[in-house]
Amino acid sequence: MKEVEKNEIKRLSDRLDAIRHQQAGLSLVESADKYAELEKEKETLEAEIIRLREVHSQKLSKEAQKLMNLPFRRAITKKRAGRYGQTQKKRTRSDRGAPDDGAGPGNGAQRDDRL
C-alpha cells in the first residue's frame, strides 16, 4: 500500500516539474491564458501531493504504533548487562577526555607536543 502512494507522489511531482518547465518557457504577454491554465493545474497537483504525503505519513505512523504495541520478550542476561555497563563506562571516560584503552601517561605511551 505504501508503494502506491509513493509512486503516485513521484508521478505527480514529475508532472509538476514538467509544468514548471513549461511555465518558464512561456511569455506572459503572448500566452497568458495558457500560463493561467498551467498555474491552476500546478495548484491542484501541489494540493494532491500534500494530501498523498499526509496519507503516507498516517500509514507509517499506524505501522509504527503497531510495532510499539508488540511485546518485548527478550530477557537481558547478566553477560549482556555487564557489557552494557562496560560500554557506559567507556562512554563516560571518553566524554571526559580520559583514555579508554589504557594508553596514558605511565603506561609506556609518550605524547609529543612539539610542532
Residue pairs with C-beta under 8 A, 6 or more apart in sequence:
1 59
2 56
2 59
2 60
5 52
5 55
5 56
5 59
6 56
8 52
9 49
9 52
9 53
9 56
12 45
12 48
12 49
12 52
13 49
15 45
16 42
16 45
16 46
16 49
19 38
19 41
19 42
19 45
20 42
22 38
23 35
23 38
23 39
23 42
26 34
26 35
26 38
28 35
76 84
90 100
93 99
93 100
94 100
98 104
103 109
105 111
